Amino acid sequence: MGRNGTVVKVVLAVACAAGAVLALADVQTPARVFLTPLFLLVVPGAAVAGLLRDRDPLAMFTVGAAASLTINVLLAEAMLLFDAWSPRAGVATIGVLGFFLLVIRLLYRRQAPVEQGAGSR
């Protein structure tokens, strides 16, 4: 990935982090309306897509988007079912889940077997 892709990833990560901080700190600003849903949609999808190594980028995007929507809907359903609706708790749960999936991804990549070059067969 080139420099433009890295810049986009960094800007998206900063925007998502800002959305989480604004929601958790209960800061009332017009940016919160955009940044918090961005966090809620991007973090689970990026975490799940990161687990799909060596896949087609379109497949990674599709599975990530579907997983993101599914995780958010299941979280909202659970909060409504248990009469525990809290947007701050939802943001915190998504953050913890995203961090957990990141740890799994890092551990999985560390334990993955090292592929040998084609000339060593």
C-alpha positions as CSV (number, residue, x, y, z in Angstrom):
1,M,0.0,0.0,0.0
2,G,1.3,3.4,-0.9
3,R,1.6,6.5,1.1
4,N,-1.9,7.7,0.2
5,G,-3.4,4.5,1.6
6,T,-1.5,5.0,4.8
7,V,-2.6,8.6,5.2
8,V,-6.2,7.5,4.7
9,K,-5.9,4.8,7.4
10,V,-4.4,7.2,9.8
11,V,-7.0,9.9,9.2
12,L,-9.8,7.3,9.6
13,A,-8.3,6.0,12.8
14,V,-8.0,9.5,14.3
15,A,-11.6,10.3,13.3
16,C,-12.9,7.0,14.8
17,A,-10.9,7.7,18.0
18,A,-12.3,11.2,18.2
19,G,-15.8,9.9,17.8
20,A,-15.3,7.4,20.6
21,V,-13.9,10.0,22.9
22,L,-16.7,12.5,22.1
23,A,-19.3,9.9,22.9
24,L,-17.7,8.5,26.0
25,A,-17.0,12.0,27.4
26,D,-20.6,13.1,26.4
27,V,-19.3,16.2,24.6
28,Q,-22.1,17.9,22.7
29,T,-20.7,19.1,19.4
30,P,-21.9,18.9,15.8
31,A,-18.9,16.7,14.9
32,R,-20.2,14.0,17.3
33,V,-23.1,13.4,15.0
34,F,-20.7,12.3,12.2
35,L,-17.7,10.9,14.1
36,T,-19.5,8.6,16.6
37,P,-21.5,6.6,13.9
38,L,-18.3,6.5,11.9
39,F,-16.6,4.8,14.9
40,L,-19.5,2.4,15.4
41,L,-19.5,1.3,11.7
42,V,-15.8,1.3,10.9
43,V,-14.2,-0.3,14.0
44,P,-16.0,-3.7,14.0
45,G,-15.8,-4.0,10.2
46,A,-12.1,-3.2,10.1
47,A,-11.4,-5.6,12.9
48,V,-13.2,-8.5,11.2
49,A,-11.8,-7.7,7.8
50,G,-8.3,-7.7,9.4
51,L,-8.8,-11.3,10.3
52,L,-9.2,-12.3,6.7
53,R,-5.7,-12.7,5.5
54,D,-4.8,-13.0,1.8
55,R,-8.4,-12.6,0.6
56,D,-9.8,-10.6,-2.2
57,P,-10.2,-6.9,-1.2
58,L,-13.8,-6.8,-2.3
59,A,-14.6,-9.9,-0.2
60,M,-12.8,-8.4,2.8
61,F,-14.9,-5.2,2.4
62,T,-18.1,-7.0,2.0
63,V,-17.6,-9.3,5.0
64,G,-16.4,-6.4,7.1
65,A,-19.4,-4.3,6.3
66,A,-21.8,-7.2,7.0
67,A,-20.0,-8.0,10.3
68,S,-20.1,-4.3,11.3
69,L,-23.8,-4.0,10.8
70,T,-24.5,-7.4,12.4
71,I,-22.5,-6.6,15.5
72,N,-24.1,-3.2,15.9
73,V,-27.6,-4.6,15.5
74,L,-27.0,-7.5,17.9
75,L,-25.6,-5.0,20.5
76,A,-28.6,-2.8,20.2
77,E,-31.0,-5.7,20.4
78,A,-29.2,-7.0,23.6
79,M,-29.3,-3.5,25.2
80,L,-33.0,-3.2,24.4
81,L,-33.8,-6.8,25.6
82,F,-32.1,-6.3,28.9
83,D,-33.5,-2.7,29.3
84,A,-30.0,-1.3,29.5
85,W,-30.0,1.2,26.7
86,S,-26.9,3.4,26.9
87,P,-25.1,4.9,23.9
88,R,-22.0,5.3,26.0
89,A,-22.0,1.6,26.9
90,G,-22.5,0.7,23.3
91,V,-19.5,2.7,22.2
92,A,-17.4,1.2,25.0
93,T,-18.5,-2.3,24.0
94,I,-17.7,-1.8,20.4
95,G,-14.3,-0.4,21.4
96,V,-13.5,-3.4,23.6
97,L,-14.7,-5.8,20.9
98,G,-12.6,-4.1,18.3
99,F,-9.5,-4.2,20.6
100,F,-10.2,-7.9,21.3
101,L,-10.4,-8.7,17.6
102,L,-7.2,-6.8,17.1
103,V,-5.4,-8.8,19.7
104,I,-6.7,-12.0,18.1
105,R,-5.4,-10.8,14.7
106,L,-2.0,-10.0,16.1
107,L,-1.7,-13.4,17.9
108,Y,-3.0,-15.2,14.8
109,R,-0.5,-13.6,12.5
110,R,2.4,-14.3,14.9
111,Q,1.5,-18.0,15.0
112,A,0.9,-18.3,11.3
113,P,3.5,-20.6,9.6
114,V,6.2,-18.8,7.6
115,E,5.7,-19.5,3.9
116,Q,8.7,-20.8,2.1
117,G,9.8,-19.4,-1.2
118,A,9.0,-21.2,-4.5
119,G,12.7,-22.0,-5.0
120,S,13.1,-24.0,-1.8
121,R,10.9,-26.9,-2.9
